[in-house]
Amino acid sequence: MYIGEILTKNYFDIQSGDSIGLALDKMNELHTPQLSIVDEQNFLGIITEDDLLSAHDETHSIHSLLISLRFLYLYEYQHVYDALQYMDAHHLEILPILDKDNNYVGVVRPVDLLSAINETMGNKNPGAIIVLELGKNDISFSQIAHIFESENVRILHTAVRDIPDTTKMEITIKVDKQNVSTLIASLWRFDYVVKATFNDGSQDSDIKERYDILMNYLNL
């Protein structure tokens, strides 16, 4: 998903010629500690509430504070993952967005980004979440995909992270079905370590016990 699909237009910008007091009032109205400074479509930077409160006279224009602006932005054709990384790295409440011609077109807010990431990860669709633990040199996505396909389960999203201070990795997989008991059994048969499952319709949080029950039922 591209940033341009989720941006919020207008509202979160103010002109450099506007007063400091007006900017503070707008921040209070929008419940945000940051605003984009934009003259016409020319993005000048991000001003913060701390910048404004440090001013001695609220009747002065924002132009008098331009030296303290943070010139941070992304382009509308970049991916929402870029926005997630950028906002986290720079602690942004708003992320100004420019078009290919460097014109200001709006901002991305955390709430916009959260909804977009949720959709990108397939979380708006019902289904179980399976967490596997593997050695960093043991990952075979083709084999994992084959096991899921053989059980007629479609993978909606995967995420991989290193487990700190180990040589292992954790793979989180969102699928399109909630009843994944036979899939879990297949993963165990292929010696995959299933750390946890979520939203699978079971009230029992002990995955190993559920596996043993299933194996007894199938007489495997």
Buried (B, 14 or more C-beta within 10 A) or exposed (E): EBBBEBBBEEBBBBBBEBBBBBBBEBBEEBEBBBBBBBBEEEBBBBBBBEBBEEBEEBEEBBBEBBEBBBEBBBBBEBBBBBBBEBBEEEEBBBBBBBBEEEEBBBBBBBEBBEBBBEBBBBBEEEBBBBBBBBEEEEEEEEEBEEBBEEBEBEBBBBEBEEEEEEEBBBBBBBBBBBEBBBBBBBBBEEEBBBBBBBBBEBEEEEBEEBBEEBEEEEEE
